[in-house]
């Protein structure tokens, strides 16, 4: 007799594996480096714990992380106590962290945090001392003249506002000599006083690559700069001391160029619209999932109430992250559409039609002149024919053959001798000239 097969569903398998793992490793201590740290609005923490050969996903819920007394950041070496578990919806093996404490930070990260805390305590990061950017007609850029950051800035400004003047103050942006060269470039810009705003920028890199922008002397000189300043160092997730000191921090060099160019307000309004739409979508999504969560909480499972809450909280955080990504994607798509429309507008510029219209106008002008010339020739020939006909019947033509015309003193033509009397003056016209004579005698 054939035995009946025990066929698992995916959810059942994940559930039983989770229960098996949690029974085997109820609590373990680990040491490693934090990376990809995320702290969503729910208050929970998500990060990756790694060493030089492996890594594992971790979640530390708000009820536990509120007791951590140190500032937790990526790159930090920590020791944790955690439960080994499985995130059933995705089948991910993970740690549920219950306790976390520092296990020694890297030297650069430690120096960065110490300087950051010191300058913040002195008030150099205070919002009150930040200045708004003026209308920028001339922008000073302190960076490497051969770096990708400068190319990005110039490309954005050329596209958005070609009239904006750029003055480059060259300096190394990486290496032992970089802090000194950055300070010299800043001093030169202040001394020359020829720009409306100053941008310190470079491309992305590791903490060591960006270290020149964490120089304390550079930070203090930047804080005392009389010119409004922007800092755009690295990628969006990178932060340096100059980012906190400068009046404005931009996520990337291209974003800095967007901020100082003229149609900034258009992008800000569009961004606000996207943000509001994203917020409404997030609220709607949260409402639906909150209802679903309430429904799921009503269904009892083998999980304890605490574990069910933790799992649902993790799902909510994941959904929140998806919404944020969707908003960013919509924003990027809108930016690309704006660039496309700008290109289409440039393609339809009236200047492109002027050469064709000018050529057509010149062609019509030539045709008009040609038509006028032909018409004038016809009119001249017609006039000459009429003149010849008139000449044939003209009295002057008769006079030219030897005949004369006589007129009395009243200017009347004398056709008969009876119209005259002795003593009258007689005007006689010849083919050439005329004479005046006096009547001496009259013969019938």
C-alpha positions as a Markdown table, in Angstrom:
| # | Residue | x | y | z |
|---|---|---|---|---|
| 1 | Unk | 0.0 | 0.0 | 0.0 |
| 2 | Unk | 1.4 | 3.4 | -1.0 |
| 3 | Unk | 2.1 | 5.8 | 1.8 |
| 4 | Unk | 0.5 | 9.2 | 1.6 |
| 5 | Unk | 3.1 | 12.0 | 0.9 |
| 6 | Unk | 3.4 | 14.8 | 3.4 |
| 7 | Unk | 3.5 | 17.8 | 1.1 |
| 8 | Unk | 4.7 | 21.1 | 2.7 |
| 9 | Unk | 3.6 | 24.7 | 1.7 |
| 10 | Unk | 6.3 | 27.3 | 1.7 |
| 11 | Unk | 4.8 | 29.1 | 4.7 |
| 12 | Unk | 4.6 | 25.9 | 6.7 |
| 13 | Unk | 8.2 | 25.0 | 5.9 |
| 14 | Unk | 9.5 | 28.5 | 6.9 |
| 15 | Unk | 7.4 | 28.4 | 10.1 |
| 16 | Unk | 8.8 | 25.1 | 11.2 |
| 17 | Unk | 12.4 | 26.1 | 10.3 |
| 18 | Unk | 12.0 | 29.3 | 12.3 |
| 19 | Unk | 10.8 | 27.4 | 15.3 |
| 20 | Unk | 13.6 | 24.9 | 15.0 |
| 21 | Unk | 16.3 | 27.6 | 14.8 |
| 22 | Unk | 14.8 | 29.6 | 17.7 |
| 23 | Unk | 14.8 | 26.5 | 19.9 |
| 24 | Unk | 18.4 | 25.7 | 19.0 |
| 25 | Unk | 19.9 | 29.2 | 19.4 |
| 26 | Unk | 17.8 | 31.0 | 22.0 |
| 27 | Unk | 20.5 | 33.6 | 22.6 |
| 28 | Unk | 24.0 | 34.1 | 21.2 |
| 29 | Unk | 26.8 | 36.8 | 21.5 |
| 30 | Unk | 28.5 | 38.0 | 18.3 |
| 31 | Unk | 31.2 | 40.6 | 17.4 |
| 32 | Unk | 31.2 | 42.3 | 14.1 |
| 33 | Unk | 31.0 | 45.6 | 12.1 |
| 34 | Unk | 27.8 | 47.4 | 11.4 |
| 35 | Unk | 27.0 | 48.3 | 7.7 |
| 36 | Unk | 23.9 | 49.4 | 5.8 |
| 37 | Unk | 22.3 | 50.8 | 9.0 |
| 38 | Unk | 18.7 | 51.9 | 8.5 |
| 39 | Unk | 16.5 | 53.7 | 11.1 |
| 40 | Unk | 13.0 | 54.2 | 9.7 |
| 41 | Unk | 10.3 | 56.3 | 11.3 |
| 42 | Unk | 9.0 | 53.3 | 13.3 |
| 43 | Unk | 12.0 | 53.5 | 15.6 |
| 44 | Unk | 13.3 | 50.0 | 14.7 |
| 45 | Unk | 16.9 | 49.5 | 13.5 |
| 46 | Unk | 17.9 | 47.3 | 10.6 |
| 47 | Unk | 21.6 | 46.6 | 9.7 |
| 48 | Unk | 24.1 | 44.0 | 8.4 |
| 49 | Unk | 26.6 | 42.6 | 10.8 |
| 50 | Unk | 29.8 | 41.5 | 9.0 |
| 51 | Unk | 33.4 | 40.4 | 9.4 |
| 52 | Unk | 36.0 | 39.9 | 6.7 |
| 53 | Unk | 34.4 | 36.6 | 5.4 |
| 54 | Unk | 30.7 | 36.7 | 6.1 |
| 55 | Unk | 27.6 | 38.8 | 6.9 |
| 56 | Unk | 24.1 | 38.4 | 8.4 |
| 57 | Unk | 21.0 | 40.6 | 8.5 |
| 58 | Unk | 19.9 | 42.0 | 11.8 |
| 59 | Unk | 16.8 | 43.7 | 13.3 |
| 60 | Unk | 16.7 | 45.5 | 16.6 |
| 61 | Unk | 13.3 | 46.6 | 17.6 |
| 62 | Unk | 12.5 | 49.9 | 19.4 |
| 63 | Unk | 11.8 | 48.2 | 22.7 |
| 64 | Unk | 15.4 | 47.1 | 22.8 |
| 65 | Unk | 17.4 | 49.8 | 21.0 |
| 66 | Unk | 16.0 | 52.5 | 23.3 |
| 67 | Unk | 18.4 | 51.3 | 25.9 |
| 68 | Unk | 21.5 | 51.6 | 23.7 |
| 69 | Unk | 23.5 | 54.5 | 25.3 |
| 70 | Unk | 26.0 | 55.1 | 22.4 |
| 71 | Unk | 25.6 | 56.6 | 18.9 |
| 72 | Unk | 25.3 | 53.7 | 16.5 |
| 73 | Unk | 26.5 | 54.2 | 12.9 |
| 74 | Unk | 27.8 | 52.2 | 9.9 |
| 75 | Unk | 31.4 | 51.1 | 10.3 |
| 76 | Unk | 31.1 | 50.7 | 14.0 |
| 77 | Unk | 32.5 | 47.6 | 15.7 |
| 78 | Unk | 29.9 | 46.2 | 18.1 |
| 79 | Unk | 29.2 | 43.2 | 20.3 |
| 80 | Unk | 25.6 | 42.0 | 20.4 |
| 81 | Unk | 23.3 | 39.5 | 22.1 |
| 82 | Unk | 20.7 | 38.2 | 19.7 |
| 83 | Unk | 18.2 | 35.5 | 19.0 |
| 84 | Unk | 18.7 | 33.5 | 15.7 |
| 85 | Unk | 15.5 | 33.5 | 13.7 |
| 86 | Unk | 14.0 | 33.4 | 10.2 |
| 87 | Unk | 11.9 | 36.2 | 8.6 |
| 88 | Unk | 9.0 | 34.0 | 7.3 |
| 89 | Unk | 7.5 | 36.2 | 4.6 |
| 90 | Unk | 10.8 | 36.2 | 2.7 |
| 91 | Unk | 12.6 | 33.2 | 4.1 |
| 92 | Unk | 15.5 | 35.3 | 5.3 |
| 93 | Unk | 17.8 | 34.0 | 8.0 |
| 94 | Unk | 18.4 | 36.9 | 10.5 |
| 95 | Unk | 19.3 | 37.9 | 14.0 |
| 96 | Unk | 16.8 | 39.6 | 16.4 |
| 97 | Unk | 19.2 | 41.8 | 18.4 |
| 98 | Unk | 18.3 | 42.3 | 22.1 |
| 99 | Unk | 21.4 | 44.0 | 23.4 |
| 100 | Unk | 24.2 | 46.1 | 21.7 |
| 101 | Unk | 27.3 | 47.8 | 22.9 |
| 102 | Unk | 30.5 | 49.2 | 21.2 |
| 103 | Unk | 33.4 | 46.8 | 20.6 |
| 104 | Unk | 35.9 | 49.5 | 19.5 |
| 105 | Unk | 35.5 | 51.9 | 16.6 |
| 106 | Unk | 37.8 | 52.5 | 13.7 |
| 107 | Unk | 40.3 | 55.3 | 14.2 |
| 108 | Unk | 39.0 | 57.6 | 11.5 |
| 109 | Unk | 35.3 | 57.1 | 12.4 |
| 110 | Unk | 36.2 | 57.8 | 16.1 |
| 111 | Unk | 38.1 | 61.0 | 15.2 |
| 112 | Unk | 35.2 | 62.0 | 12.9 |
| 113 | Unk | 32.6 | 61.6 | 15.7 |
| 114 | Unk | 34.8 | 63.4 | 18.2 |
| 115 | Unk | 35.3 | 66.4 | 16.0 |
| 116 | Unk | 31.7 | 66.4 | 15.0 |
| 117 | Unk | 30.6 | 66.5 | 18.6 |
| 118 | Unk | 33.1 | 69.2 | 19.5 |
| 119 | Unk | 32.1 | 71.5 | 16.7 |
| 120 | Unk | 28.4 | 70.9 | 17.3 |
| 121 | Unk | 29.0 | 71.8 | 21.0 |
| 122 | Unk | 30.6 | 75.0 | 19.9 |
| 123 | Unk | 27.5 | 75.9 | 17.9 |
| 124 | Unk | 29.1 | 75.7 | 14.4 |
| 125 | Unk | 26.4 | 73.4 | 13.1 |
| 126 | Unk | 23.5 | 75.6 | 14.5 |
| 127 | Unk | 20.7 | 76.3 | 12.1 |
| 128 | Unk | 20.6 | 80.0 | 13.3 |
| 129 | Unk | 24.0 | 80.7 | 11.6 |
| 130 | Unk | 23.1 | 79.2 | 8.3 |
| 131 | Unk | 22.6 | 81.7 | 5.5 |
| 132 | Unk | 20.2 | 81.4 | 2.6 |
| 133 | Unk | 21.7 | 81.3 | -0.9 |
| 134 | Unk | 21.5 | 84.5 | -2.8 |
| 135 | Unk | 20.7 | 84.9 | -6.5 |
| 136 | Unk | 23.9 | 83.4 | -7.9 |
| 137 | Unk | 25.3 | 85.0 | -11.0 |
| 138 | Unk | 28.9 | 83.9 | -10.4 |
| 139 | Unk | 29.7 | 80.6 | -8.6 |
| 140 | Unk | 33.1 | 79.7 | -7.2 |
| 141 | Unk | 34.0 | 76.0 | -7.2 |
| 142 | Unk | 36.7 | 74.6 | -4.9 |
| 143 | Unk | 37.6 | 71.2 | -6.3 |
| 144 | Unk | 40.0 | 69.2 | -8.4 |
| 145 | Unk | 40.0 | 70.6 | -12.0 |
| 146 | Unk | 40.2 | 67.1 | -13.4 |
| 147 | Unk | 37.6 | 65.4 | -11.2 |
| 148 | Unk | 34.3 | 64.0 | -12.2 |
| 149 | Unk | 32.5 | 66.3 | -9.7 |
| 150 | Unk | 33.5 | 69.4 | -11.6 |
| 151 | Unk | 32.3 | 67.9 | -14.9 |
| 152 | Unk | 29.0 | 67.0 | -13.3 |
| 153 | Unk | 28.5 | 70.6 | -12.0 |
| 154 | Unk | 29.4 | 72.2 | -15.3 |
| 155 | Unk | 27.2 | 69.9 | -17.3 |
| 156 | Unk | 24.1 | 70.7 | -15.1 |
| 157 | Unk | 24.8 | 74.4 | -15.2 |
| 158 | Unk | 25.3 | 74.4 | -19.0 |
| 159 | Unk | 21.9 | 72.6 | -19.3 |
| 160 | Unk | 20.0 | 74.7 | -16.8 |
| 161 | Unk | 21.6 | 78.2 | -16.9 |
| 162 | Unk | 24.5 | 78.8 | -19.4 |
| 163 | Unk | 24.7 | 82.4 | -18.4 |
| 164 | Unk | 25.9 | 81.6 | -14.9 |
| 165 | Unk | 29.6 | 82.3 | -14.6 |
| 166 | Unk | 31.9 | 79.7 | -12.9 |
| 167 | Unk | 35.3 | 80.5 | -11.3 |
| 168 | Unk | 37.4 | 77.4 | -10.4 |
| 169 | Unk | 39.8 | 77.5 | -7.4 |
| 170 | Unk | 41.8 | 74.3 | -8.0 |
| 171 | Unk | 42.9 | 72.1 | -5.1 |
| 172 | Unk | 43.7 | 68.5 | -4.3 |
| 173 | Unk | 40.7 | 66.7 | -2.8 |
| 174 | Unk | 42.4 | 63.6 | -1.5 |
| 175 | Unk | 45.7 | 62.8 | 0.2 |
| 176 | Unk | 47.9 | 64.4 | 2.9 |
| 177 | Unk | 48.3 | 67.7 | 1.0 |
| 178 | Unk | 44.6 | 68.1 | 0.3 |
| 179 | Unk | 43.5 | 69.9 | 3.5 |
| 180 | Unk | 46.2 | 72.6 | 3.1 |
| 181 | Unk | 45.3 | 73.1 | -0.6 |
| 182 | Unk | 41.6 | 73.3 | 0.2 |
| 183 | Unk | 42.3 | 76.0 | 2.9 |
| 184 | Unk | 44.5 | 78.0 | 0.4 |
| 185 | Unk | 41.8 | 77.8 | -2.3 |
| 186 | Unk | 39.2 | 79.0 | 0.3 |
| 187 | Unk | 41.4 | 81.9 | 1.4 |
| 188 | Unk | 42.0 | 82.9 | -2.2 |
| 189 | Unk | 38.3 | 83.0 | -2.9 |
| 190 | Unk | 37.6 | 85.1 | 0.2 |
| 191 | Unk | 40.5 | 87.5 | -0.7 |
| 192 | Unk | 39.4 | 88.0 | -4.3 |
| 193 | Unk | 35.7 | 88.4 | -3.3 |
| 194 | Unk | 34.5 | 87.8 | -6.9 |
| 195 | Unk | 31.7 | 85.2 | -6.5 |
| 196 | Unk | 28.2 | 85.2 | -5.0 |
| 197 | Unk | 28.6 | 81.7 | -3.5 |
| 198 | Unk | 31.3 | 79.0 | -2.9 |
| 199 | Unk | 30.9 | 75.3 | -3.6 |
| 200 | Unk | 33.3 | 72.7 | -2.0 |
| 201 | Unk | 32.8 | 69.4 | -3.9 |
| 202 | Unk | 34.3 | 66.1 | -4.9 |
| 203 | Unk | 33.0 | 62.7 | -6.0 |
| 204 | Unk | 32.3 | 59.7 | -3.7 |
| 205 | Unk | 34.7 | 57.5 | -1.9 |
| 206 | Unk | 35.6 | 55.8 | 1.3 |
| 207 | Unk | 35.8 | 57.6 | 4.7 |
| 208 | Unk | 39.6 | 57.8 | 4.1 |
| 209 | Unk | 39.2 | 59.2 | 0.6 |
| 210 | Unk | 36.9 | 62.0 | 1.9 |
| 211 | Unk | 39.0 | 62.7 | 5.0 |
| 212 | Unk | 40.4 | 66.1 | 3.7 |
| 213 | Unk | 36.9 | 67.5 | 4.1 |
| 214 | Unk | 36.9 | 66.5 | 7.8 |
| 215 | Unk | 39.9 | 68.8 | 8.6 |
| 216 | Unk | 39.3 | 70.9 | 11.7 |
| 217 | Unk | 41.2 | 74.0 | 10.4 |
| 218 | Unk | 39.2 | 73.8 | 7.1 |
| 219 | Unk | 36.0 | 73.5 | 9.1 |
| 220 | Unk | 36.7 | 76.6 | 11.2 |
| 221 | Unk | 37.8 | 78.7 | 8.2 |
| 222 | Unk | 34.7 | 77.7 | 6.3 |
| 223 | Unk | 32.6 | 78.7 | 9.3 |
| 224 | Unk | 34.1 | 82.2 | 9.2 |
| 225 | Unk | 33.8 | 82.5 | 5.4 |
| 226 | Unk | 31.9 | 85.8 | 4.6 |
| 227 | Unk | 30.6 | 84.3 | 1.3 |
| 228 | Unk | 27.6 | 81.9 | 1.4 |
| 229 | Unk | 28.8 | 78.3 | 1.1 |
| 230 | Unk | 27.7 | 74.9 | -0.2 |
| 231 | Unk | 29.2 | 71.5 | 0.4 |
| 232 | Unk | 28.6 | 68.6 | -1.9 |
| 233 | Unk | 31.0 | 65.8 | -1.0 |
| 234 | Unk | 30.6 | 62.2 | -2.1 |
| 235 | Unk | 27.3 | 60.5 | -2.7 |
| 236 | Unk | 24.0 | 61.0 | -1.0 |
| 237 | Unk | 24.8 | 58.8 | 1.9 |
| 238 | Unk | 28.2 | 60.3 | 2.6 |
| 239 | Unk | 28.6 | 63.0 | 5.2 |
| 240 | Unk | 31.7 | 65.1 | 6.1 |
| 241 | Unk | 32.4 | 67.9 | 8.6 |
| 242 | Unk | 32.1 | 70.5 | 5.8 |
| 243 | Unk | 28.6 | 69.3 | 5.1 |
| 244 | Unk | 27.6 | 70.3 | 8.6 |
| 245 | Unk | 29.5 | 73.6 | 8.6 |
| 246 | Unk | 28.4 | 74.9 | 5.2 |
| 247 | Unk | 25.3 | 77.1 | 4.8 |
| 248 | Unk | 23.8 | 74.5 | 2.5 |
| 249 | Unk | 24.5 | 70.8 | 2.1 |
| 250 | Unk | 23.8 | 69.1 | -1.3 |
| 251 | Unk | 23.6 | 65.4 | -1.6 |
| 252 | Unk | 25.8 | 65.3 | -4.8 |
| 253 | Unk | 27.7 | 67.7 | -7.0 |
| 254 | Unk | 24.9 | 67.7 | -9.5 |
| 255 | Unk | 22.4 | 68.5 | -6.8 |
| 256 | Unk | 24.5 | 71.5 | -5.8 |
| 257 | Unk | 24.4 | 72.8 | -9.4 |
| 258 | Unk | 20.6 | 72.3 | -9.4 |
| 259 | Unk | 20.3 | 74.4 | -6.2 |
| 260 | Unk | 22.2 | 77.4 | -7.5 |
| 261 | Unk | 20.6 | 77.4 | -11.0 |
| 262 | Unk | 17.6 | 79.6 | -11.8 |
| 263 | Unk | 14.8 | 77.1 | -12.2 |
| 264 | Unk | 15.3 | 75.7 | -8.7 |
| 265 | Unk | 11.8 | 76.8 | -7.6 |
| 266 | Unk | 10.3 | 74.7 | -10.4 |
| 267 | Unk | 12.0 | 71.5 | -9.1 |
| 268 | Unk | 11.2 | 72.4 | -5.5 |
| 269 | Unk | 7.5 | 72.8 | -6.3 |
| 270 | Unk | 7.5 | 69.6 | -8.2 |
| 271 | Unk | 9.4 | 67.8 | -5.4 |
| 272 | Unk | 6.8 | 69.1 | -2.9 |
| 273 | Unk | 4.0 | 67.8 | -5.1 |
| 274 | Unk | 5.7 | 64.4 | -5.3 |
| 275 | Unk | 6.3 | 64.4 | -1.5 |
| 276 | Unk | 2.6 | 65.2 | -0.8 |
| 277 | Unk | 1.5 | 62.5 | -3.3 |
| 278 | Unk | 3.9 | 60.0 | -1.7 |
| 279 | Unk | 2.7 | 61.0 | 1.8 |
| 280 | Unk | -0.9 | 60.4 | 0.8 |
| 281 | Unk | 0.0 | 57.1 | -0.8 |
| 282 | Unk | 2.0 | 56.1 | 2.3 |
| 283 | Unk | -0.9 | 57.0 | 4.6 |
| 284 | Unk | -3.3 | 55.0 | 2.4 |
| 285 | Unk | -0.9 | 52.1 | 2.3 |
| 286 | Unk | -0.3 | 52.2 | 6.0 |
| 287 | Unk | -4.1 | 52.3 | 6.7 |
| 288 | Unk | -4.6 | 49.2 | 4.5 |
| 289 | Unk | -1.8 | 47.3 | 6.1 |
| 290 | Unk | -2.8 | 48.5 | 9.6 |
| 291 | Unk | -6.2 | 46.9 | 8.9 |
| 292 | Unk | -4.5 | 43.8 | 7.6 |
| 293 | Unk | -2.3 | 43.7 | 10.7 |
| 294 | Unk | -5.3 | 43.9 | 13.0 |
| 295 | Unk | -6.9 | 41.1 | 11.1 |
| 296 | Unk | -3.8 | 39.0 | 11.4 |
| 297 | Unk | -3.4 | 39.7 | 15.1 |
| 298 | Unk | -6.8 | 38.2 | 15.6 |
| 299 | Unk | -5.6 | 34.9 | 14.2 |
| 300 | Unk | -3.6 | 33.0 | 16.7 |
| 301 | Unk | -0.5 | 31.1 | 15.7 |
| 302 | Unk | 2.3 | 29.3 | 17.4 |
| 303 | Unk | 4.1 | 32.6 | 17.7 |
| 304 | Unk | 4.1 | 34.4 | 21.0 |
| 305 | Unk | 2.4 | 37.8 | 21.0 |
| 306 | Unk | 5.7 | 39.6 | 21.3 |
| 307 | Unk | 7.1 | 37.7 | 18.3 |
| 308 | Unk | 4.0 | 38.4 | 16.2 |
| 309 | Unk | 4.3 | 42.1 | 17.0 |
| 310 | Unk | 8.0 | 42.1 | 16.1 |
| 311 | Unk | 7.3 | 40.3 | 12.8 |
| 312 | Unk | 4.5 | 42.6 | 11.8 |
| 313 | Unk | 6.6 | 45.7 | 12.8 |
| 314 | Unk | 9.3 | 44.5 | 10.5 |
| 315 | Unk | 6.8 | 44.0 | 7.7 |
| 316 | Unk | 5.6 | 47.6 | 8.2 |
| 317 | Unk | 9.1 | 49.0 | 8.0 |
| 318 | Unk | 9.7 | 47.0 | 4.8 |
| 319 | Unk | 6.6 | 48.4 | 3.3 |
| 320 | Unk | 7.5 | 51.9 | 4.4 |
| 321 | Unk | 10.9 | 51.5 | 2.7 |
| 322 | Unk | 9.2 | 50.4 | -0.5 |
| 323 | Unk | 7.0 | 53.5 | -0.5 |
| 324 | Unk | 10.0 | 55.7 | -0.1 |
| 325 | Unk | 11.7 | 54.0 | -3.0 |
| 326 | Unk | 8.6 | 54.4 | -5.1 |
| 327 | Unk | 8.5 | 58.2 | -4.4 |
| 328 | Unk | 12.2 | 58.5 | -5.3 |
| 329 | Unk | 11.6 | 56.6 | -8.6 |
| 330 | Unk | 8.7 | 58.9 | -9.4 |
| 331 | Unk | 10.8 | 62.0 | -8.7 |
| 332 | Unk | 13.6 | 60.7 | -11.0 |
| 333 | Unk | 11.1 | 59.9 | -13.7 |
| 334 | Unk | 9.7 | 63.4 | -13.5 |
| 335 | Unk | 13.2 | 64.9 | -13.7 |
| 336 | Unk | 13.9 | 62.8 | -16.8 |
| 337 | Unk | 10.6 | 63.9 | -18.4 |
| 338 | Unk | 11.6 | 67.6 | -17.7 |
| 339 | Unk | 14.9 | 67.1 | -19.5 |
| 340 | Unk | 13.1 | 65.5 | -22.4 |
| 341 | Unk | 10.7 | 68.3 | -22.7 |
| 342 | Unk | 13.5 | 70.9 | -22.6 |
| 343 | Unk | 15.2 | 69.0 | -25.4 |
| 344 | Unk | 12.0 | 69.0 | -27.5 |
| 345 | Unk | 11.5 | 72.7 | -26.8 |
| 346 | Unk | 15.1 | 73.4 | -28.0 |
| 347 | Unk | 14.3 | 71.4 | -31.2 |
| 348 | Unk | 11.3 | 73.6 | -31.9 |
| 349 | Unk | 13.2 | 76.9 | -31.4 |
| 350 | Unk | 12.2 | 79.6 | -34.0 |
| 351 | Unk | 15.8 | 80.1 | -35.0 |
| 352 | Unk | 15.8 | 76.7 | -36.7 |
| 353 | Unk | 13.1 | 78.0 | -39.1 |
| 354 | Unk | 14.7 | 81.4 | -39.9 |
| 355 | Unk | 17.1 | 80.2 | -42.6 |
| 356 | Unk | 14.3 | 78.4 | -44.5 |
| 357 | Unk | 12.0 | 81.3 | -44.2 |
| 358 | Unk | 14.7 | 83.7 | -45.3 |
| 359 | Unk | 15.5 | 81.6 | -48.4 |
| 360 | Unk | 11.8 | 81.5 | -49.3 |
| 361 | Unk | 11.5 | 85.3 | -48.9 |
| 362 | Unk | 14.6 | 85.8 | -51.2 |
| 363 | Unk | 13.0 | 83.5 | -53.8 |
| 364 | Unk | 9.7 | 85.4 | -53.7 |
| 365 | Unk | 11.6 | 88.7 | -54.0 |
| 366 | Unk | 13.4 | 87.5 | -57.1 |
| 367 | Unk | 10.2 | 86.3 | -58.6 |
| 368 | Unk | 8.5 | 89.7 | -57.9 |
| 369 | Unk | 11.4 | 91.6 | -59.5 |
| 370 | Unk | 11.3 | 89.4 | -62.5 |
| 371 | Unk | 7.5 | 89.8 | -62.9 |
| 372 | Unk | 7.9 | 93.6 | -62.5 |
| 373 | Unk | 10.6 | 93.7 | -65.2 |
| 374 | Unk | 8.5 | 91.7 | -67.7 |
| 375 | Unk | 5.5 | 94.0 | -67.0 |
| 376 | Unk | 7.5 | 97.1 | -67.5 |
| 377 | Unk | 8.8 | 95.9 | -70.9 |
| 378 | Unk | 5.3 | 95.2 | -72.0 |
| 379 | Unk | 4.1 | 98.6 | -70.9 |
| 380 | Unk | 7.0 | 100.4 | -72.6 |
| 381 | Unk | 6.4 | 98.6 | -75.9 |
| 382 | Unk | 2.6 | 99.5 | -75.6 |
| 383 | Unk | 3.5 | 103.1 | -74.9 |
| 384 | Unk | 5.9 | 103.3 | -77.8 |
| 385 | Unk | 3.2 | 101.9 | -80.2 |
| 386 | Unk | 0.6 | 104.5 | -78.9 |
| 387 | Unk | 3.2 | 107.2 | -79.4 |
| 388 | Unk | 3.9 | 106.1 | -83.0 |
| 389 | Unk | 0.1 | 106.1 | -83.7 |
| 390 | Unk | -0.3 | 109.5 | -82.2 |
| 391 | Unk | 2.6 | 110.9 | -84.2 |
| 392 | Unk | 1.1 | 109.7 | -87.5 |
| 393 | Unk | -2.1 | 111.8 | -86.9 |
| 394 | Unk | -0.3 | 114.7 | -85.2 |
| 395 | Unk | -0.6 | 118.2 | -86.8 |
| 396 | Unk | 3.1 | 118.6 | -86.1 |
| 397 | Unk | 3.7 | 115.8 | -88.6 |
| 398 | Unk | 1.7 | 117.7 | -91.2 |
| 399 | Unk | 3.6 | 120.9 | -90.6 |
| 400 | Unk | 6.9 | 119.0 | -91.0 |
| 401 | Unk | 5.9 | 118.3 | -94.6 |
| 402 | Unk | 5.7 | 122.0 | -95.4 |
| 403 | Unk | 2.2 | 123.1 | -94.3 |
| 404 | Unk | 1.6 | 125.9 | -91.9 |
| 405 | Unk | -1.1 | 126.9 | -89.4 |
| 406 | Unk | -2.3 | 130.5 | -88.9 |
| 407 | Unk | -3.9 | 132.0 | -85.8 |
| 408 | Unk | -5.5 | 135.3 | -85.1 |
| 409 | Unk | -4.8 | 137.4 | -82.1 |
| 410 | Unk | -7.3 | 135.4 | -80.1 |
| 411 | Unk | -5.4 | 132.2 | -80.7 |
| 412 | Unk | -8.1 | 130.9 | -83.1 |
| 413 | Unk | -7.1 | 129.0 | -86.3 |
| 414 | Unk | -7.7 | 131.1 | -89.4 |
| 415 | Unk | -9.5 | 128.9 | -92.0 |
| 416 | Unk | -10.7 | 131.7 | -94.3 |
| 417 | Unk | -9.4 | 135.1 | -95.4 |
| 418 | Unk | -12.8 | 136.5 | -94.5 |
| 419 | Unk | -11.9 | 136.1 | -90.8 |
| 420 | Unk | -9.2 | 138.8 | -91.3 |
| 421 | Unk | -9.0 | 142.5 | -92.1 |
| 422 | Unk | -6.2 | 144.8 | -93.1 |
| 423 | Unk | -4.0 | 145.7 | -90.2 |
| 424 | Unk | -4.6 | 142.5 | -88.2 |
| 425 | Unk | -1.7 | 140.6 | -86.8 |
| 426 | Unk | -1.3 | 137.0 | -88.1 |
| 427 | Unk | 0.6 | 134.3 | -86.2 |
| 428 | Unk | 1.9 | 131.6 | -88.6 |
| 429 | Unk | 3.4 | 128.3 | -87.3 |
| 430 | Unk | 5.7 | 126.2 | -89.4 |
| 431 | Unk | 7.1 | 122.8 | -88.9 |
| 432 | Unk | 10.0 | 124.5 | -87.2 |
| 433 | Unk | 9.3 | 127.9 | -85.5 |
| 434 | Unk | 6.6 | 130.6 | -86.1 |
| 435 | Unk | 6.3 | 134.2 | -87.4 |
| 436 | Unk | 4.0 | 137.1 | -86.7 |
| 437 | Unk | 3.0 | 139.2 | -89.8 |
| 438 | Unk | 0.6 | 142.2 | -90.4 |
| 439 | Unk | -2.2 | 142.0 | -93.1 |
| 440 | Unk | -1.5 | 144.5 | -95.9 |
| 441 | Unk | -4.2 | 143.4 | -98.2 |
| 442 | Unk | -6.8 | 140.7 | -98.5 |
| 443 | Unk | -7.8 | 138.8 | -101.7 |
| 444 | Unk | -10.8 | 136.6 | -102.0 |
